[in-house]
Amino acid sequence: MARNSSFLILLVSLYLMDFAIAKIPCKTEVSLPGMALKGFVFKKVPVTAPHVCDITCERETICQSYNYVIGEKSCELNSRTKEARPENFQPDDLRFYMGRISGRRSIPELPALSCQEIKLSEGKDSISKTYWLDPTNVGSSKLVYCDMILEDIDECKGSNKVCDENANCSNTVGFYNCTCKDGFTGDGRLCSDIDECKGNHSCHVNAKCNNTLGSHTYIDECKGNHSCHVNATCKNMDRSYVCECQPEFNGNGQNCTTDPCYLYENLSEANRKINYSTPHGSELCDRKLLGGWYRFVGAAGTKMPTTRVPANRCGTNWSGWLKGAHPTVEDGEVQRTVCFSDRSTGCQQSINIFVKNCGSYFIYKLHPPYCFSRYCGTD
């Protein structure tokens, strides 16, 4: 037995000397005397020296390791490694084992059976990526993604889609789950669009719901081309829209003009009040009053009187008063007659004006009257 051991040590020493002079890359593998991988030899090659086995293994596409047969000076080329098949790595005094110098490669000609096998073969160098596997061991290779943390095939990252394009794929150990995305229905492997417009949706009651892939929108005609005036507000309706003039404007929405309720001049003089008696020689006249809309405010009162005012009141000789009732808000702008009283009659002169009810006050579209005449105010 001692003689056999000495002979084995001698052969190993010769091997290391031969390798030192061989013109091949520096070796990171260490030979293991007295051990061999059984059951995966695909070729046996006679050699002149042990290091030739390294060169021969590198030239063979599927060679992953080899057993050197000491007495025969031959190498048995293996299609697996001791790391991948530890149960087949057995003692053998007539052989020593050596792994491929350049390491294991993932190739379709030599698929692994599992991601775990690849990790065992490559050790710390293994990373999560695509590898060639034959997981069912039927002699057919396919490219799959191995998650080296789970040591499991990640079907979600493989080249073949296992879930519908509108589904989320989540990998689990030994399997995967497909779940349809929001807006879709199905088992995950087949997902179809949900028509949200046929059920409960977020569109306004007066908006048109438009179904889209995985979601929905509503058609708002007010966001496109419409006929509303620049001073109008567009309101979207069911398959249509309406135009409404803004608060300070009047019109049909397609044509809006300034609302006089927001654009007028004030008449605030205290001597316009109906109870003001005009001193002789101090008579005033509205002849210089510019035509336009006016509102009675302050000491002048809040509106024009609608009953006869005696002459020589309101700071003038002929006192102006409104003949007829004030309009309601719904009446809009109405035409009324202003009478100017002298001492004998209640309507010595008259002039037509427009009146508008602005809700909490009245405005009057006035024109310059004859002298000496003036528009009167009251509360």
C-alpha positions, 0 to 999 in steps of 0.5 A: 500500500505504501508503494502505491502511495509513493507511486501516486505522489510521483505521478502528481509531481510529474503532472505539476512539472508538465503543467508549469511548462505548458503554454496555457492560461494560469490554472485556478483549479487544484487536482484532487488525487484519489478522487473521480467523478463517476457516471458523466464521462462522454469521451476518453482520450489518450494523452502524453502528459496530464496537462494535455487533459486541460487543453483537450477539455478546453477544446471540447464544448461540453467538457466541464471537468475530467478524470486523469487515469494514472496507469493508462495516461488517459483523460476521461472528459466529464459533462458535469462537475463535482460541485453539481453532482457531489453524490457522484464524486467518489474515491478512486486510487487510480485517478485524480480529478480536475475541473475545467480551467476556464470554468463552467459555461452555460450553453445549449449543448449542455443545459443544467437541470436546475438553477441550483445546479448552476449555483453549485457549479459556479459558486460565488461567481453565480449571478442572477441572469439567463441560463440554458436549462433542461428542467424536465430532463428530456434532452431539450434546452431552453433559455430561462432566467435564474434567480440565484437568491431563490435558486429558482427559475424566475418565469416572470423574466424569461424570454417566453411571456407567461402572463398577459401583457396587461398583467403583473407577474410575481415570481414564487419558489417553484411557480409564479402568479399572474394578476391583471392590472387595474382596468383589466379582468381575467386570470392573469394569463389572459386579461381583457379590458374593463369598459368602465363606462358601462358601470360606475365611473368618475365622469360627471353626470353631464359628461360623455364617458369614453372607454380607453384601454385599462381606463376611461376618460370623458369628452368635455366639449368645452376643452375643444373648439366651442362658440362661447364668447371670451367673456362667457363660461362654457359648461359641459353637458350631455354630448353638448355644452352651454355658454353663460355670460360671466357675472359682469356681462349680459348676453346669450353666452355667444355674445356678451356685453358689459352688464351696466350693473357693474359699470355706472356713475354715482349721483350723491349730491344732497341737493338732489333729494326731493325734500331739498328746497331750491334757493332763489338764484341758486338753481342747478341744471343737468344739462352738462350730465353725460349720457350713460348709466347712473345710480343714486347713492349717499345723501341723494337717496337710493332711487328716483321717486315714482310720484310727482315732485313739486317744482323748485325742489332737488336744487332746480326749478323743474323737478324730475321724477319717474312716471311708472313703477320700477322694474323687477330683476327679471324685467331686465332693462325697461324704458320709462318716462321722466317728467319734470314738474313746474308750478302748474303741471306735473309733466311740463317736460318729459324725456325717455330713459332706461331703468334696470333692477340690479337686485339690491339697487337700481340704475338709470340710463340718463340723458341731459334734460332742458334747463332748468331741470334736474333728476331727483332722488329719494329713499 
